[in-house]
Amino acid sequence: MNDAFGHPQSVVVLGGSSDIARAVVALLAVDRCRSVVLAGRNGSLLGQTARALQESVAHVETVRFDAAETENVDKAVAQCFEAAGEDVDMVIVAVGELGHQEVDETDTARIVRMLTVNLAWPAAAMTAAAAQLKRQGHGRIVVLSSVAGYRVRRSNYVYGSAKAGLDGFAQGLAESLRGTGVSVHIVRPGFVRTKMTTGRPAVPFTVGPDRVAADIVRGLRGGKAVIWSPGILRWVFGTLRLVPQAVWRRMPG
């Protein structure tokens, strides 16, 4: 249950090896979060994160799942809630794969994987988590979307279209949960320096995971439904969305 200051005491992270999610959890630990469940595919990274958290969080558990296997979504989410051992205050959905556009767009198997990992599995997991939180009568779902989905570009349309779908799904889910005590918060970061973007050139307004985490925590405290990171991207992409398609397609990727 959230403490008297509204700080979450129990958190489930779907995508527990995500650099952004790990940075968020580190900040929540400072606010006396006492229980964290880290779930994901990479057991080694989950273990490393769990060991680091044990210095500041009383109860840390790990759960394994593969986001390419949609038939196991309900089981994975249920295991996470069971591992928490108490009501869950927040579920962070940080599952995703950036991929490689040049390869992905010509490979049907890669298209299926990218849409599964970035859209189908997270959307199904959010649905399962929402059902659990509704039974509690309270809780927040924080989903990592991307500015790449705000207006899809030719240069990364496989990843961008998946994120656009997830963003839209999260908006609809948020509306469906009104009045239940459960809320959905959509995070739209720009280019973030993480292990997922290693080797890729930085772009304007590039930030690190710690900055995104700080923006997320600040946005949650302010009750924001949509959190941009950095905040200036809200205005940048709001303007870019109005650019005519004929001009948009000629802009640098």
Backbone as JSON, one array per atom type, in Angstrom:
{
  "sequence": "MNDAFGHPQSVVVLGGSSDIARAVVALLAVDRCRSVVLAGRNGSLLGQTARALQESVAHVETVRFDAAETENVDKAVAQCFEAAGEDVDMVIVAVGELGHQEVDETDTARIVRMLTVNLAWPAAAMTAAAAQLKRQGHGRIVVLSSVAGYRVRRSNYVYGSAKAGLDGFAQGLAESLRGTGVSVHIVRPGFVRTKMTTGRPAVPFTVGPDRVAADIVRGLRGGKAVIWSPGILRWVFGTLRLVPQAVWRRMPG",
  "N": [[0.85, -1.19, 0.0], [0.53, 2.29, -0.78], [2.53, 4.7, 0.97], [1.99, 7.23, 3.55], [2.68, 9.49, 2.2], [2.11, 8.97, -0.38], [3.94, 7.46, -1.71], [4.98, 4.6, -3.53], [5.02, 1.35, -2.09], [5.29, -1.25, -2.85], [6.45, -2.75, -5.76], [6.21, -3.97, -9.06], [8.22, -4.93, -11.73], [8.05, -5.33, -15.04], [10.2, -6.35, -17.28], [12.63, -6.13, -16.02], [15.38, -5.82, -16.4], [15.73, -3.56, -17.82], [17.38, -0.5, -18.41], [16.23, 1.98, -17.87], [14.01, 1.32, -16.24], [15.36, 0.18, -14.08], [16.67, 2.42, -13.08], [14.49, 3.93, -12.28], [13.43, 2.34, -10.22], [15.54, 2.49, -8.42], [15.31, 5.13, -7.57], [12.79, 5.02, -6.38], [13.38, 3.36, -4.28], [14.78, 5.04, -2.63], [12.71, 6.49, -1.66], [11.69, 4.83, 0.25], [10.55, 2.45, -0.68], [9.59, -0.89, -0.19], [9.33, -3.43, -1.29], [10.19, -5.19, -4.17], [9.64, -6.68, -7.28], [11.38, -8.12, -9.82], [11.07, -8.81, -13.16], [11.82, -10.68, -16.08], [13.69, -11.69, -19.05], [16.47, -12.06, -19.05], [18.27, -13.68, -16.89], [20.73, -13.31, -15.6], [21.19, -10.49, -15.6], [18.92, -9.71, -14.18], [19.5, -10.86, -11.72], [21.8, -9.43, -10.98], [20.74, -6.84, -10.7], [18.9, -7.31, -8.66], [20.57, -8.01, -6.51], [21.91, -5.59, -6.12], [19.81, -3.99, -5.29], [19.09, -5.09, -2.88], [20.42, -3.87, -0.82], [18.99, -1.65, -0.18], [16.3, -2.23, -0.31], [13.87, -4.13, 1.32], [12.6, -6.53, 0.49], [13.18, -8.44, -2.24], [12.48, -10.0, -5.26], [12.79, -12.25, -8.08], [11.48, -13.01, -11.31], [11.14, -15.1, -14.1], [10.51, -14.62, -17.57], [9.61, -14.77, -21.07], [9.17, -12.43, -23.49], [8.5, -13.05, -26.04], [6.77, -15.08, -25.96], [3.62, -15.19, -25.91], [1.61, -16.77, -24.88], [2.14, -17.23, -22.27], [1.63, -15.02, -20.72], [-0.4, -14.39, -18.72], [0.33, -16.19, -16.7], [2.94, -15.34, -16.05], [2.5, -12.71, -15.07], [0.82, -13.26, -12.91], [2.59, -14.74, -11.32], [4.36, -12.75, -10.62], [2.8, -11.04, -9.01], [2.21, -12.8, -6.95], [4.77, -13.24, -5.97], [5.32, -10.77, -4.88], [3.96, -10.73, -2.48], [2.22, -9.07, -1.16], [-0.2, -6.36, -1.49], [0.18, -4.79, -4.64], [1.54, -1.75, -5.5], [2.47, -0.45, -7.77], [2.98, -1.15, -11.2], [5.48, -1.48, -13.46], [5.91, -1.35, -16.86], [8.27, -2.24, -18.92], [9.09, -3.52, -21.2], [10.68, -4.33, -24.23], [12.15, -4.11, -27.55], [14.57, -2.74, -29.61], [15.51, -3.39, -32.18], [16.58, -3.71, -35.69], [16.07, -1.74, -38.27], [16.71, -2.01, -41.07], [17.1, -4.74, -41.42], [14.87, -5.88, -40.16], [12.57, -5.03, -41.63], [12.44, -6.54, -43.91], [12.13, -9.13, -43.18], [9.91, -11.48, -42.34], [9.63, -13.01, -40.03], [11.02, -11.5, -38.17], [9.43, -9.22, -38.14], [7.13, -10.22, -36.92], [8.19, -10.88, -34.41], [9.07, -8.36, -33.46], [6.65, -6.94, -33.27], [5.36, -8.52, -31.45], [6.99, -8.49, -29.09], [7.18, -5.73, -28.56], [4.57, -4.8, -28.6], [2.28, -6.72, -28.51], [2.81, -8.56, -26.3], [3.42, -6.72, -24.1], [0.94, -5.3, -24.06], [-0.93, -7.29, -23.47], [0.09, -8.03, -20.98], [-0.31, -5.69, -19.5], [-3.07, -5.71, -19.43], [-3.56, -8.02, -17.9], [-2.28, -7.25, -15.53], [-3.81, -5.02, -14.87], [-6.24, -6.23, -14.22], [-5.53, -7.58, -11.89], [-4.86, -5.41, -10.23], [-7.28, -4.05, -10.13], [-8.8, -5.8, -8.6], [-7.6, -5.39, -6.19], [-8.29, -2.78, -5.82], [-6.79, -0.53, -6.12], [-3.82, 1.06, -7.52], [-1.07, 1.64, -9.83], [-0.18, 1.69, -13.27], [2.68, 1.92, -15.12], [3.83, 2.59, -18.23], [6.37, 2.17, -20.61], [6.52, 3.94, -23.4], [7.31, 5.55, -26.45], [8.75, 8.35, -28.18], [9.04, 7.66, -30.75], [6.76, 6.42, -31.53], [4.92, 8.42, -31.7], [4.76, 9.89, -34.05], [5.16, 8.04, -36.74], [8.16, 7.18, -38.42], [9.85, 6.68, -41.56], [12.42, 5.67, -41.21], [12.46, 4.05, -38.94], [10.15, 2.45, -38.85], [9.16, -0.08, -38.13], [9.72, -0.61, -35.38], [8.67, 1.84, -34.44], [5.95, 1.76, -35.21], [5.01, -0.33, -33.66], [5.32, 0.74, -31.1], [3.6, 2.88, -31.35], [1.18, 1.54, -31.47], [1.16, 0.38, -28.9], [1.13, 2.68, -27.31], [-1.35, 3.78, -28.01], [-3.02, 1.7, -27.14], [-2.53, 1.8, -24.39], [-3.62, 4.3, -23.79], [-6.34, 3.8, -24.29], [-6.8, 1.75, -22.41], [-6.4, 3.18, -20.07], [-8.64, 4.84, -20.07], [-10.64, 2.94, -19.8], [-10.29, 2.18, -17.21], [-11.08, 4.16, -15.55], [-12.4, 5.34, -12.52], [-11.95, 3.02, -11.12], [-9.91, 3.02, -9.33], [-7.5, 2.41, -10.31], [-4.82, 3.53, -12.28], [-3.28, 4.57, -15.4], [-0.12, 5.4, -16.68], [1.63, 6.94, -19.18], [4.8, 6.86, -20.57], [6.87, 8.79, -22.58], [9.77, 8.71, -23.77], [12.61, 10.25, -25.42], [15.5, 9.73, -27.41], [17.53, 7.61, -25.61], [20.44, 7.02, -23.77], [21.28, 3.88, -23.43], [21.86, 0.34, -22.84], [20.46, -0.77, -24.91], [20.63, 1.05, -26.97], [23.26, 1.19, -27.59], [26.06, 2.0, -29.57], [24.63, 3.37, -31.47], [24.17, 6.5, -33.11], [23.91, 9.54, -31.23], [21.15, 11.83, -30.89], [19.56, 15.12, -31.17], [18.58, 16.31, -27.94], [19.18, 14.02, -26.55], [19.29, 11.9, -23.71], [20.22, 10.41, -20.52], [19.44, 7.32, -18.73], [19.01, 7.96, -16.02], [18.04, 10.56, -16.05], [15.6, 10.21, -17.36], [14.33, 8.55, -15.51], [14.11, 10.31, -13.32], [12.37, 12.19, -14.43], [10.12, 10.59, -14.75], [9.42, 9.84, -12.08], [8.94, 12.37, -11.03], [6.81, 13.15, -12.66], [4.88, 11.24, -11.95], [4.43, 11.92, -9.29], [3.18, 14.29, -9.74], [0.87, 13.43, -10.82], [0.61, 13.05, -13.58], [-0.74, 11.91, -16.65], [0.53, 11.45, -19.04], [3.93, 11.35, -19.62], [6.65, 13.08, -20.72], [10.05, 12.78, -21.78], [13.14, 14.18, -22.44], [11.18, 16.95, -21.09], [10.82, 18.94, -23.06], [10.36, 17.67, -25.42], [7.69, 17.24, -25.7], [6.68, 19.59, -26.82], [8.26, 19.81, -29.11], [7.6, 17.46, -30.61], [4.89, 17.83, -30.73], [4.74, 19.92, -32.5], [6.02, 18.77, -34.75], [4.19, 16.85, -35.45], [2.34, 18.19, -36.89], [3.5, 18.76, -39.27], [3.34, 18.65, -42.79], [2.96, 15.59, -44.67], [4.45, 15.4, -47.04], [6.61, 17.05, -46.52], [7.54, 15.93, -44.16], [8.54, 13.41, -44.93], [10.9, 14.08, -46.12], [12.51, 14.95, -44.17], [15.41, 14.56, -42.02], [16.2, 11.24, -40.85]],
  "CA": [[0.0, 0.0, 0.0], [1.3, 3.53, -0.77], [2.67, 5.26, 2.31], [1.2, 8.43, 3.82], [3.07, 10.53, 1.25], [1.76, 8.52, -1.71], [5.06, 6.75, -2.32], [4.71, 3.17, -3.64], [5.76, 0.47, -1.2], [5.48, -2.53, -3.53], [6.55, -2.48, -7.19], [6.52, -5.06, -9.99], [8.83, -4.41, -12.95], [8.06, -6.25, -16.19], [11.34, -5.81, -18.02], [13.46, -5.74, -14.89], [16.76, -5.5, -16.76], [15.71, -2.28, -18.53], [18.17, 0.52, -17.72], [15.33, 3.03, -17.37], [13.25, 0.76, -15.13], [16.26, 0.02, -12.94], [16.9, 3.75, -12.53], [13.26, 4.32, -11.59], [13.35, 1.58, -8.97], [16.55, 3.04, -7.51], [14.73, 6.35, -6.98], [11.7, 4.62, -5.49], [13.99, 2.8, -3.08], [15.12, 6.18, -1.76], [11.44, 6.89, -1.02], [11.31, 3.78, 1.2], [9.88, 1.29, -1.27], [10.09, -2.02, 0.6], [9.21, -4.7, -2.0], [10.35, -5.07, -5.62], [9.72, -7.92, -8.06], [11.99, -7.87, -11.12], [10.73, -9.9, -14.06], [12.38, -10.51, -17.41], [14.26, -12.87, -19.7], [17.89, -12.19, -18.76], [18.43, -14.04, -15.48], [21.96, -12.74, -15.07], [20.97, -9.07, -15.32], [17.95, -9.62, -13.1], [20.21, -11.18, -10.49], [22.67, -8.29, -10.65], [19.89, -5.75, -10.22], [18.33, -7.72, -7.38], [21.61, -7.92, -5.47], [22.17, -4.17, -5.86], [18.65, -3.43, -4.58], [18.94, -5.67, -1.54], [21.02, -2.98, 0.17], [18.05, -0.59, 0.18], [14.92, -2.73, -0.35], [13.8, -5.29, 2.22], [12.12, -7.75, -0.16], [13.43, -8.42, -3.68], [12.3, -11.29, -5.91], [12.91, -12.24, -9.54], [10.6, -13.92, -12.06], [11.59, -15.21, -15.49], [9.53, -14.77, -18.66], [10.09, -14.41, -22.4], [8.12, -11.62, -24.11], [8.14, -13.61, -27.34], [5.82, -16.17, -25.7], [2.41, -14.52, -25.43], [0.71, -17.7, -24.19], [2.51, -17.3, -20.84], [1.49, -13.7, -20.1], [-1.18, -14.45, -17.47], [1.12, -16.91, -15.71], [4.06, -14.5, -15.63], [1.99, -11.61, -14.26], [0.34, -13.85, -11.65], [3.76, -15.09, -10.52], [4.92, -11.51, -10.08], [1.96, -10.58, -7.91], [2.4, -13.74, -5.85], [6.11, -13.02, -5.41], [5.31, -9.53, -4.11], [3.55, -11.1, -1.13], [1.34, -8.04, -0.62], [-0.78, -5.56, -2.56], [1.17, -4.13, -5.5], [1.18, -0.34, -5.7], [2.85, 0.02, -9.1], [3.53, -2.09, -12.17], [6.23, -0.79, -14.51], [6.01, -2.18, -18.06], [9.45, -1.73, -19.61], [9.47, -4.58, -22.14], [10.83, -3.81, -25.58], [13.35, -4.42, -28.33], [14.72, -1.7, -30.63], [15.65, -4.02, -33.48], [17.38, -3.07, -36.74], [15.09, -1.49, -39.31], [17.12, -2.51, -42.38], [16.91, -6.19, -41.4], [13.52, -6.23, -39.72], [11.51, -4.73, -42.59], [12.41, -7.53, -44.99], [12.1, -10.46, -42.57], [8.58, -11.62, -41.73], [9.77, -13.53, -38.67], [11.42, -10.37, -37.34], [8.26, -8.36, -37.99], [6.29, -10.85, -35.9], [8.85, -10.75, -33.11], [9.07, -6.97, -33.02], [5.29, -6.56, -32.86], [5.04, -9.31, -30.25], [7.75, -8.02, -27.93], [6.95, -4.32, -28.3], [3.16, -4.46, -28.53], [1.33, -7.76, -28.07], [3.08, -9.04, -24.93], [3.17, -5.67, -23.11], [-0.49, -4.97, -23.98], [-1.57, -8.38, -22.73], [0.56, -7.97, -19.59], [-1.01, -4.57, -18.88], [-4.44, -6.16, -19.18], [-3.51, -8.94, -16.77], [-1.92, -6.47, -14.34], [-4.96, -4.18, -14.53], [-7.23, -7.08, -13.55], [-5.04, -7.81, -10.52], [-4.94, -4.15, -9.48], [-8.71, -3.75, -9.91], [-9.25, -6.62, -7.47], [-7.09, -4.71, -4.98], [-8.98, -1.49, -5.7], [-5.84, 0.57, -6.25], [-2.55, 0.74, -8.17], [-0.71, 2.4, -11.03], [0.57, 1.02, -14.32], [3.56, 2.85, -15.83], [4.28, 1.89, -19.43], [7.36, 2.89, -21.4], [6.24, 4.07, -24.82], [8.44, 6.21, -27.09], [8.4, 9.38, -29.15], [9.05, 7.01, -32.06], [5.4, 6.03, -31.86], [4.04, 9.58, -31.75], [4.56, 9.99, -35.49], [6.06, 6.99, -37.23], [9.07, 7.59, -39.49], [10.34, 5.63, -42.47], [13.7, 5.13, -40.77], [12.31, 3.03, -37.9], [8.71, 2.24, -38.78], [8.79, -1.35, -37.49], [9.69, -0.31, -33.95], [7.79, 2.97, -34.19], [4.54, 1.39, -35.33], [4.68, -1.15, -32.49], [5.18, 1.66, -29.97], [2.36, 3.64, -31.59], [0.09, 0.66, -31.05], [1.19, 0.25, -27.44], [0.72, 3.97, -26.77], [-2.8, 3.88, -28.18], [-3.64, 0.72, -26.26], [-2.43, 2.31, -23.02], [-4.6, 5.38, -23.64], [-7.65, 3.18, -24.18], [-6.87, 1.05, -21.13], [-6.54, 4.2, -19.03], [-10.04, 5.28, -20.06], [-11.47, 1.84, -19.31], [-10.05, 2.0, -15.77], [-11.57, 5.32, -14.78], [-13.32, 5.03, -11.44], [-11.64, 1.73, -10.49], [-8.8, 3.17, -8.39], [-6.28, 2.05, -11.03], [-4.48, 4.53, -13.3], [-2.22, 4.23, -16.36], [0.75, 6.54, -16.96], [2.4, 6.65, -20.39], [6.09, 7.57, -20.63], [7.35, 8.94, -23.96], [11.14, 9.22, -23.82], [13.26, 10.37, -26.72], [16.66, 8.85, -27.5], [18.12, 7.44, -24.29], [21.69, 6.26, -23.79], [21.14, 2.64, -22.67], [22.49, -0.78, -23.53], [19.69, -1.04, -26.12], [21.0, 2.0, -28.03], [24.72, 1.21, -27.71], [26.56, 1.99, -30.93], [23.81, 4.22, -32.34], [24.52, 7.91, -32.91], [22.99, 10.34, -30.44], [20.37, 12.83, -31.62], [19.24, 16.21, -30.26], [17.82, 16.05, -26.72], [19.55, 12.72, -25.99], [19.48, 11.91, -22.25], [20.56, 9.13, -19.92], [18.33, 6.7, -18.0], [18.75, 8.63, -14.75], [17.19, 11.73, -16.33], [14.26, 9.71, -17.65], [13.78, 8.09, -14.24], [13.74, 11.49, -12.54], [11.17, 12.76, -15.06], [9.01, 9.68, -14.45], [9.04, 9.97, -10.67], [8.36, 13.71, -10.87], [5.51, 13.13, -13.32], [3.96, 10.44, -11.15], [4.07, 12.71, -8.12], [2.26, 15.32, -10.2], [-0.34, 12.8, -11.35], [0.53, 13.19, -15.04], [-1.12, 10.72, -17.4], [1.57, 11.29, -20.06], [5.2, 11.92, -19.15], [7.66, 13.2, -21.77], [11.41, 12.93, -21.24], [12.95, 15.38, -21.63], [9.88, 17.57, -21.26], [10.75, 19.77, -24.26], [9.91, 16.86, -26.56], [6.24, 17.4, -25.85], [6.45, 20.71, -27.74], [8.93, 19.49, -30.37], [6.82, 16.49, -31.38], [3.59, 18.41, -30.99], [4.91, 20.69, -33.73], [6.35, 17.87, -35.85], [3.0, 16.1, -35.84], [1.57, 19.04, -37.8], [4.24, 18.93, -40.52], [2.75, 17.89, -43.9], [3.66, 14.36, -44.97], [5.43, 15.64, -48.11], [7.79, 17.64, -45.89], [7.98, 14.97, -43.16], [9.33, 12.31, -45.52], [12.21, 14.59, -46.54], [13.3, 15.33, -42.99], [16.4, 13.55, -41.65], [15.66, 10.17, -40.04]],
  "C": [[0.89, 1.24, 0.0], [1.4, 4.07, 0.65], [1.88, 6.56, 2.43], [1.52, 9.56, 2.85], [2.77, 10.13, -0.2], [2.86, 7.78, -2.43], [4.74, 5.25, -2.39], [5.61, 2.34, -2.74], [6.09, -0.87, -1.86], [5.4, -2.32, -5.04], [6.89, -3.77, -7.95], [7.07, -4.44, -11.27], [8.85, -5.5, -14.01], [9.06, -5.69, -17.2], [12.36, -5.31, -17.01], [14.91, -5.46, -15.2], [16.85, -4.22, -17.57], [16.5, -1.23, -17.74], [17.28, 1.61, -17.14], [14.56, 2.52, -16.15], [14.13, 0.62, -13.89], [16.53, 1.37, -12.28], [15.68, 4.26, -11.78], [13.17, 3.63, -10.24], [14.37, 2.1, -7.95], [16.03, 4.3, -6.84], [13.6, 6.0, -6.02], [12.23, 4.04, -4.19], [14.37, 3.9, -2.09], [13.88, 6.66, -1.01], [10.84, 5.77, -0.18], [10.43, 2.69, 0.6], [10.45, 0.04, -0.61], [10.04, -3.36, -0.13], [9.29, -4.47, -3.51], [10.43, -6.46, -6.23], [10.24, -7.55, -9.44], [11.71, -9.06, -12.03], [11.3, -9.63, -15.45], [13.0, -11.79, -17.91], [15.7, -13.13, -19.29], [18.11, -12.42, -17.27], [19.65, -13.42, -14.84], [21.78, -11.27, -14.69], [19.95, -8.87, -14.2], [18.62, -9.86, -11.75], [21.1, -10.04, -10.04], [21.86, -7.15, -10.05], [19.32, -6.07, -8.85], [19.35, -7.58, -6.26], [21.91, -6.47, -5.11], [21.04, -3.56, -5.03], [18.54, -3.91, -3.14], [19.56, -4.82, -0.44], [20.02, -1.94, 0.65], [16.59, -1.03, 0.21], [14.85, -4.03, 0.43], [13.48, -6.59, 1.5], [12.31, -7.62, -1.67], [13.31, -9.83, -4.24], [12.49, -11.14, -7.42], [11.98, -13.3, -10.13], [11.07, -13.92, -13.51], [10.41, -15.31, -16.45], [10.2, -14.37, -19.96], [8.96, -13.69, -23.11], [7.76, -12.08, -25.52], [7.08, -14.7, -27.21], [4.55, -15.6, -25.07], [1.48, -15.46, -24.66], [1.0, -17.77, -22.7], [2.31, -15.98, -20.1], [0.78, -13.78, -18.75], [-0.37, -15.11, -16.36], [2.24, -16.05, -15.16], [3.59, -13.38, -14.71], [1.51, -12.14, -12.9], [1.52, -14.2, -10.74], [4.37, -13.85, -9.87], [4.12, -11.01, -8.89], [2.09, -11.51, -6.7], [3.74, -13.51, -5.17], [6.16, -11.75, -4.57], [4.88, -9.79, -2.67], [2.66, -10.08, -0.45], [0.7, -7.3, -1.79], [0.34, -4.86, -3.33], [0.7, -2.71, -5.78], [1.44, 0.13, -7.13], [3.39, -1.12, -9.95], [4.2, -1.27, -13.27], [6.39, -1.75, -15.69], [7.11, -1.59, -18.93], [9.99, -2.77, -20.59], [9.62, -3.98, -23.53], [12.14, -4.22, -26.23], [13.43, -3.42, -29.48], [14.83, -2.27, -32.04], [16.56, -3.26, -34.43], [16.49, -2.95, -37.97], [15.45, -2.14, -40.64], [16.91, -4.01, -42.51], [15.45, -6.54, -41.15], [12.48, -6.08, -40.82], [11.42, -5.72, -43.74], [12.28, -8.97, -44.49], [10.78, -10.63, -41.83], [8.65, -12.15, -40.3], [10.16, -12.41, -37.7], [10.26, -9.41, -37.13], [7.37, -8.91, -36.88], [6.9, -10.67, -34.53], [8.77, -9.32, -32.59], [7.69, -6.52, -32.56], [4.86, -7.32, -31.61], [5.69, -8.72, -29.01], [7.41, -6.58, -27.55], [5.48, -3.93, -28.15], [2.3, -5.55, -27.9], [1.57, -8.2, -26.63], [2.85, -7.92, -23.9], [1.69, -5.32, -22.96], [-1.24, -6.04, -23.2], [-1.18, -8.35, -21.26], [-0.12, -6.82, -18.84], [-2.45, -4.95, -18.54], [-4.5, -7.08, -17.97], [-3.21, -8.2, -15.47], [-3.1, -5.6, -13.9], [-6.03, -4.98, -13.79], [-6.83, -7.34, -12.11], [-5.2, -6.55, -9.66], [-6.39, -3.77, -9.19], [-9.25, -4.56, -8.74], [-8.78, -6.01, -6.15], [-7.88, -3.42, -4.71], [-8.06, -0.3, -5.8], [-4.6, 0.1, -7.0], [-2.33, 1.58, -9.41], [0.08, 1.51, -11.98], [1.37, 2.08, -15.06], [4.13, 2.11, -17.03], [5.25, 2.76, -20.22], [6.99, 2.82, -22.88], [7.48, 4.7, -25.45], [7.94, 7.31, -28.01], [8.37, 8.8, -30.56], [7.66, 6.59, -32.5], [4.45, 7.2, -32.01], [3.73, 9.98, -33.19], [5.61, 9.11, -36.14], [6.86, 7.48, -38.43], [9.49, 6.4, -40.34], [11.56, 4.93, -41.9], [13.6, 4.1, -39.66], [10.83, 2.65, -37.73], [8.3, 0.91, -38.15], [8.67, -1.14, -35.98], [8.67, 0.78, -33.63], [6.32, 2.6, -34.25], [4.1, 0.53, -34.15], [4.46, -0.26, -31.27], [3.93, 2.53, -30.12], [1.16, 2.83, -31.15], [0.01, 0.53, -29.55], [0.7, 1.54, -26.78], [-0.79, 4.12, -26.85], [-3.54, 2.91, -27.28], [-3.66, 1.22, -24.82], [-3.43, 3.44, -22.78], [-6.01, 4.81, -23.47], [-7.85, 2.46, -22.86], [-7.09, 2.04, -19.99], [-8.0, 4.65, -18.93], [-10.94, 4.19, -19.47], [-11.36, 1.65, -17.81], [-10.52, 3.17, -14.92], [-12.58, 4.87, -13.73], [-13.03, 3.73, -10.71], [-10.58, 1.86, -9.4], [-7.47, 2.83, -9.03], [-6.04, 3.08, -12.14], [-3.34, 4.03, -14.19], [-1.45, 5.5, -16.69], [1.68, 6.16, -18.11], [3.66, 7.51, -20.41], [6.56, 7.59, -22.07], [8.75, 9.54, -23.95], [11.61, 9.39, -25.26], [14.4, 9.36, -26.78], [17.34, 8.81, -26.14], [19.38, 6.59, -24.41], [21.57, 5.04, -22.87], [21.86, 1.53, -23.42], [21.76, -1.1, -24.84], [20.09, -0.13, -27.27], [22.52, 2.08, -28.23], [25.14, 1.12, -29.18], [25.76, 2.84, -31.9], [24.13, 5.68, -32.06], [23.45, 8.65, -32.11], [22.29, 11.36, -31.34], [20.1, 13.99, -30.67], [18.34, 15.76, -29.11], [18.06, 14.63, -26.18], [19.8, 12.86, -24.48], [19.89, 10.53, -21.78], [19.37, 8.57, -19.14], [18.0, 7.38, -16.68], [17.85, 9.86, -14.94], [15.76, 11.27, -16.6], [13.58, 9.26, -16.36], [13.31, 9.26, -13.38], [12.48, 12.13, -13.1], [9.94, 11.91, -14.75], [8.51, 9.87, -13.03], [8.39, 11.33, -10.42], [6.96, 13.75, -11.49], [4.47, 12.36, -12.54], [3.51, 11.21, -9.91], [3.07, 13.8, -8.49], [0.98, 14.76, -10.8], [-0.49, 12.89, -12.85], [0.18, 11.87, -15.7], [-0.1, 10.41, -18.47], [2.82, 12.03, -19.59], [6.2, 11.9, -20.3], [9.03, 13.35, -21.12], [12.43, 13.03, -22.38], [11.66, 16.09, -22.0], [9.72, 18.39, -22.52], [10.23, 18.99, -25.46], [8.4, 16.93, -26.75], [5.93, 18.48, -26.88], [7.08, 20.44, -29.1], [8.06, 18.56, -31.22], [5.38, 16.95, -31.61], [3.61, 19.23, -32.28], [5.15, 19.78, -34.93], [5.13, 17.09, -36.34], [2.15, 16.87, -36.85], [2.26, 19.24, -39.15], [3.59, 18.09, -41.62], [3.6, 16.68, -44.25], [4.73, 14.55, -46.04], [6.72, 16.23, -47.57], [8.39, 16.64, -44.91], [8.89, 13.91, -43.75], [10.72, 12.78, -45.97], [13.08, 15.0, -45.36], [14.27, 14.22, -42.62], [15.77, 12.5, -40.71], [15.95, 10.31, -38.57]]
}
